[in-house]
Amino acid sequence: MIKKKLVKKQRQNRPIPYWIRMRTDNTIRYNAKRRHWRRTKLGF
């Protein structure tokens, strides 16, 4: 079960796709929920 959570967090931790930036006319520039493995821990 914990591996599934880790995989989900790994998927979430990526930059936003380029085409979304184009679609929103560059209003969303980066993924605000990006997590660095050393700075922020997951808490489980």
MDAnalysis code that builds the backbone (N, CA, C; Angstrom):
import MDAnalysis as mda
import numpy as np

u = mda.Universe.empty(132, n_residues=44, atom_resindex=np.repeat(np.arange(44), 3), trajectory=True)
u.add_TopologyAttr("name", ["N", "CA", "C"] * 44)
u.add_TopologyAttr("resid", np.arange(1, 45))
u.add_TopologyAttr("resname", ["MET", "ILE", "LYS", "LYS", "LYS", "LEU", "VAL", "LYS", "LYS", "GLN", "ARG", "GLN", "ASN", "ARG", "PRO", "ILE", "PRO", "TYR", "TRP", "ILE", "ARG", "MET", "ARG", "THR", "ASP", "ASN", "THR", "ILE", "ARG", "TYR", "ASN", "ALA", "LYS", "ARG", "ARG", "HIS", "TRP", "ARG", "ARG", "THR", "LYS", "LEU", "GLY", "PHE"])
u.atoms.positions = np.array([
    [0.819, -1.202, 0.000],
    [0.000, 0.000, 0.000],
    [0.859, 1.261, 0.000],
    [1.950, 1.220, 0.762],
    [2.803, 2.413, 0.834],
    [3.523, 2.657, -0.498],
    [3.797, 1.563, -1.225],
    [4.452, 1.720, -2.525],
    [3.534, 2.424, -3.516],
    [2.231, 2.128, -3.431],
    [1.254, 2.792, -4.298],
    [1.237, 4.290, -4.035],
    [1.308, 4.652, -2.746],
    [1.325, 6.068, -2.384],
    [2.594, 6.737, -2.904],
    [3.702, 6.035, -2.794],
    [4.969, 6.582, -3.280],
    [4.929, 6.797, -4.787],
    [4.333, 5.848, -5.495],
    [4.228, 5.954, -6.948],
    [3.353, 7.135, -7.330],
    [2.256, 7.325, -6.583],
    [1.353, 8.448, -6.858],
    [2.077, 9.775, -6.655],
    [2.819, 9.871, -5.557],
    [3.554, 11.102, -5.273],
    [4.629, 11.347, -6.326],
    [5.216, 10.262, -6.822],
    [6.229, 10.373, -7.868],
    [5.618, 10.913, -9.158],
    [4.399, 10.460, -9.463],
    [3.699, 10.944, -10.656],
    [3.323, 12.413, -10.527],
    [2.903, 12.815, -9.323],
    [2.487, 14.203, -9.114],
    [3.668, 15.166, -9.189],
    [4.837, 14.663, -8.881],
    [6.008, 15.518, -8.756],
    [6.698, 15.714, -10.104],
    [6.029, 16.380, -11.008],
    [6.622, 16.639, -12.316],
    [6.180, 18.011, -12.795],
    [6.918, 18.593, -13.739],
    [6.504, 19.906, -14.243],
    [5.217, 19.817, -15.048],
    [4.539, 20.947, -15.220],
    [3.303, 20.929, -16.005],
    [3.646, 20.735, -17.474],
    [2.784, 20.049, -18.219],
    [3.037, 19.845, -19.645],
    [3.070, 21.167, -20.404],
    [3.848, 21.198, -21.453],
    [4.048, 22.417, -22.236],
    [2.744, 22.889, -22.868],
    [1.921, 21.940, -23.314],
    [0.690, 22.313, -24.019],
    [-0.321, 22.978, -23.090],
    [-0.279, 22.658, -21.785],
    [-1.171, 23.328, -20.830],
    [-0.766, 24.788, -20.685],
    [0.538, 25.031, -20.715],
    [1.025, 26.404, -20.663],
    [0.532, 27.198, -21.870],
    [0.505, 26.532, -23.018],
    [0.002, 27.184, -24.230],
    [-1.511, 27.418, -24.131],
    [-2.229, 26.421, -23.597],
    [-3.687, 26.495, -23.519],
    [-4.158, 27.606, -22.573],
    [-3.441, 27.771, -21.458],
    [-3.848, 28.782, -20.486],
    [-3.186, 30.121, -20.775],
    [-2.580, 30.232, -21.931],
    [-1.934, 31.473, -22.370],
    [-0.874, 31.946, -21.371],
    [-0.117, 30.997, -20.874],
    [1.019, 31.236, -19.975],
    [0.627, 31.843, -18.620],
    [-0.624, 31.647, -18.182],
    [-0.998, 32.132, -16.854],
    [-0.493, 31.178, -15.772],
    [-0.439, 29.881, -16.096],
    [0.181, 28.908, -15.185],
    [1.586, 28.663, -15.722],
    [2.594, 29.073, -14.963],
    [3.955, 28.963, -15.466],
    [4.686, 27.733, -14.932],
    [4.345, 27.321, -13.702],
    [5.032, 26.165, -13.119],
    [4.096, 25.425, -12.176],
    [4.493, 24.224, -11.801],
    [3.723, 23.402, -10.878],
    [4.002, 23.878, -9.450],
    [2.984, 24.454, -8.824],
    [3.141, 25.010, -7.473],
    [3.314, 23.914, -6.422],
    [2.850, 22.699, -6.729],
    [2.923, 21.611, -5.755],
    [4.139, 20.720, -5.962],
    [5.143, 21.214, -6.650],
    [6.369, 20.460, -6.877],
    [7.079, 20.231, -5.545],
    [7.613, 19.044, -5.348],
    [8.217, 18.664, -4.072],
    [9.645, 18.186, -4.295],
    [10.553, 18.684, -3.460],
    [11.935, 18.237, -3.531],
    [12.165, 17.160, -2.478],
    [12.814, 16.093, -2.843],
    [12.934, 14.919, -1.971],
    [13.686, 15.202, -0.685],
    [14.577, 16.203, -0.699],
    [15.346, 16.460, 0.505],
    [14.717, 17.551, 1.371],
    [14.112, 18.544, 0.739],
    [13.527, 19.668, 1.480],
    [12.215, 19.309, 2.161],
    [11.297, 18.688, 1.436],
    [9.965, 18.403, 1.979],
    [9.730, 16.899, 2.012],
    [9.433, 16.398, 3.187],
    [9.152, 14.974, 3.318],
    [7.656, 14.727, 3.190],
    [7.286, 13.497, 2.868],
    [5.893, 13.173, 2.597],
    [5.056, 13.013, 3.861],
    [5.678, 12.598, 4.926],
    [4.951, 12.478, 6.186],
    [4.234, 11.155, 6.371],
    [4.809, 10.071, 5.829],
    [4.295, 8.748, 6.162],
    [5.405, 7.719, 6.113],
])
